[in-house]
Amino acid sequence: MAETNNFLPLMLDLSGRKIVIFGGGSVGERKAELFSGCADTLVVSLEFSKRLYELEASGKVRLIRLDLLTASDSELRELISGAFIVTPATSNSELNRKITAIARENDILINQVDALGSVVIPSVIKRGDLTIGISTLGHSPAVSKYTRRQIEGVITPEYSDMIRLQDELRNYLKKHVGDQRERQKILWIILENEAIWNDLSESYEKAAERAYAIVSDYLENSSR
């Protein structure tokens, strides 16, 4: 019987969390780019890519120069001490397995690049506050990439402005409509209004003006 993976998609606040990436090549660079915007990111390697030096210069990551092939277990344990996630991203599979084993012994989450670890980083689509993660749990990167392209064709930049408009209207309605179900109904009317979506492609202000006019008419009619 195949082993069951109990993965659950979550949104995590990594503020102040320590992320340690082993490997200064293209894979380590990609992982550093991902984590550096939201966590305390360390990259450990003997050599680093040009982009990693740029990230260090801008204060987004910390680079630690170390020959990982000769590093002792105690040195590796010291480096990952207090880490939330460890990513073994070297070009040496045996070294990656060694780092993984040490991290696992210390109950640290592991994002492996050549196997399925305890953390899987999905392909991410962001439209303002809308975040969509896509993953096949490593079974088919091609399907993950294809799915991302399909979704990106549907989830246009206007979604970001619709979220902003919905949030604004939601706060407005809380002051003027006491019933939660009624507020939800009004918000759905706005969400499903094709003219508002078309307005968003031109300007937020035009869409907001139309939305507030619809809400005003609805509240006026419902009070009669």
N, C-alpha and C positions, 0 to 999 in steps of 0.2 A: 504494500500500500504506500502511495506517495506521501511524503512528509507534508504536513499542513503548515503553511506560513500564516501566522496570525497578525498580519499587518493592518493597521488602522490609519487612514489619512488624518493628519492633525495639522493645525496651524500653531506653531510654537514661537513664543517670544524669546529670542536668543540674546536679548540685551544683557551685557555683562558676562555672558557664558564664554567659556574658553573652548576654542576649536583648534585642534592640532592636526596639521596636514604634513605628512611625510612625503617628500618628493618635490623638487623644484622645476619639473618639466612642464609640458603642456597640460597634463592631467591635473597636476598640483595647482597650476596657474588657474585652470578653469574652476576648480573647487574653491580656491582663494577668492576669485572674483565673486563667486556665489555667496560665500559666508562673510566676506569682509564688510559688507554694508550693514550687517546686523549683529555681529559678534566679535569678541576679542580673538582675532585669528593669528595663529602662529604657523609658519611654514619652516620645516626643518629639512635641510639638504646640504650637500657639499657645494652644489652649483645651483644657480637660479636663472630663470628666464628673464629677458629684458622687462617684460611686463610686471613680473614680481618685484623687480627693483623699483619700478615706477609706483607700484602700490605701496611699497615701503616708504618711498620718498614723500608720498602724500599722506602718510600716517594711517593707512588703512589696514596694513598687516605688519607683523614683526617677522623678520627673517633670522633664523638661527643656523649658522654654518656648522655643520657636523658631518663627518664621514660615517654614514649610517652602517656601512659594511663592517666597520671596526668598533662601532659603539657597543658598549656593554649593556646587559639587561638593566642594570641599575640606572644607567644614564637614560635609557628609554623610559623607564618608570618615572624618573624625575621629570622628564619632559611632559609626560601625559598626566602628571599629578594634578588633580582638580579639573581635568578636562570634561566637557559634557559630551563631545563627539570627537572621535579620532578617525582620520582618513589615511590609510596606508596607500599612497599613490606613487610608489617608486616603480622603476622598471624591472625590479628583481622580485619575482613571485615568492621566493623563499623568505626574503626579508619582509615582504608584506604579510605573510603568514605569521612570522615571528612577532611583528608589531600587533597584529590582530590578537594573537594569543595573550600577550601581555595586557592589552586593553581589556580583553574579556575577563582576565583574572581580577582586574580592578573594577569590574562592573561598569565599564564605560561603554557608551553606545559606539558602534562601529559602522562607518560608511565605507564599505569595500568597493573597489573599482573593478576587480576581477572575479568577484563572487557576490553572493547575496548576503549582505551583512544584516545587522539589526536595524539599520537606518537606510532607507531607499530615498534618494533624492529624485523627485519627479521632474519631468520637463514642465516648465512653468510659463504660463501666459499671464501677463499683468495688463490690466486696463484700469489705471487709477487704483481704487480700492477693491476692484474685482480681481481676485487671484484664482487661477485654475491650474491644478496640478495633474499631470498625465503620467501614468506609469504602467508598465506591463510586468513589473517586478523582475526586470532584467531578462525576460523571456524573448522579447522582440523589440529591440531599440528602433527598428524600422517602422513597426506599427505605431510605436509611441510618437515618432517623428511625423508620420503620415497623419495621425490623429490631430497632432498639434496644428499642422498646416490646414486641415479641414476646419478646425474650430476657429483658427485665426481669421478665416474667410467669413465667418458668421459673427464672431464677437468683435465688432468694429470699435474704433476709438470713441464713438458716441456713447457706448456703455458707461464709460467713466463719468461723462456729464449727466447721464440719466441717474446714476447713483447719487451724485451731488444734488440733483433736483429732487429726487425722492427723499433724501435726508432732510433737505430744506422744507419740503412740503409736510413731511412727517412731524417735524417740530412745530410747524404752523398749525397743523390740524389738531395737535394735542391741546392747543390753547382755545380752539374753536369748536371741536367736536368731542363730546364726552364718551361716546360709544366706540370702543376699539374696533369692533367689526365694521362699523360705518366708516371709520378712518381707513381701514384696510380696503374696503370697497372703492373708496375714492382714489386711493393710490394705484389700484389696479386699473382704474379707468384711465389714469394718466399713463401708466406703463404700457397699456395696449393701444394708445392713441397714435396712429401712424403719422399724423401731421406733426406731432411733437417730435417724433424721431427724425422726421425730415428737417424740422427746424434746428435740431441739434447739430445737424451736418453743416448748417450755416452759422449759427451762433447760439451760445447758451442763453443769452438775454432774450432772444426771440422765442425760444422754446419755453423759457420760464414765464414770459408774458402770456403766452397762450395757455400754459398750464394753470396759472393763477386765475385766468379768466374763466376756465372750465370749472375750477373749484368754486369760484365765487358764484357762478350761475347755479351750480349744484346745491350749494348751501342756501341760496336764495329760494330756489324752487322747493327744497325740502322743508323750509320753514313756513311755507304757505299752508 
